[in-house]
Amino acid sequence: MAEVMILVAKTANNRGGGGKMVVEVRRMMESDVELVYRVFNENRIGKPMDYIKECWAQNEAGDRITLLAFNQGEFVGSLHLLHRSDYPYFAENGIPEINDFNVIPALRKHGIGTALMDEAENIAFGQYSVVGIGVGLYRDYGSAQRMYAQRGYVPDGRGVMVHNRPVVPGSSVRVDDDLVLYFTKVKA
């Protein structure tokens, strides 16, 4: 069995009560594929098995780093760091992208997302001077929008995108997960 390396372990305020939560963040291993699939589906975060397997393959190829968060040994969230983004502006400028950021809904606002973001930024800023992230524009993304602004992310100035293409003024677009505003943060 491969050694599990804990990248970061933080004690986070548990604003929902019950004291402190210890969040451990580590890189995904092949043995985590089934766990991620099961827990996300149990918590209505729909991630197809083929997608999770593809993410693992990209981890093995060095194209993606998937970070997993655990509390008391239980999987509670993840995010990905893409070395090459699908968003053209980031790809053309060598800006890695923090992508597909998920925390189990019942455990949000307990420091899990902060621990994941801290480690993703630590890894990104070890290699790059800028990191990017995209966020949806409707209410479900409100907490993420606020978090990114509080962490120092600013809009990249290219406007709203749909399927990674600029929304043309006067056009009609569907407000869903594909309508995104991208942000960047510069290494301090």
Order of alpha helices (4+ residues) and beta strands (2+ residues): beta-beta-alpha-alpha-beta-beta-alpha-beta-alpha-beta-alpha-beta-beta-beta
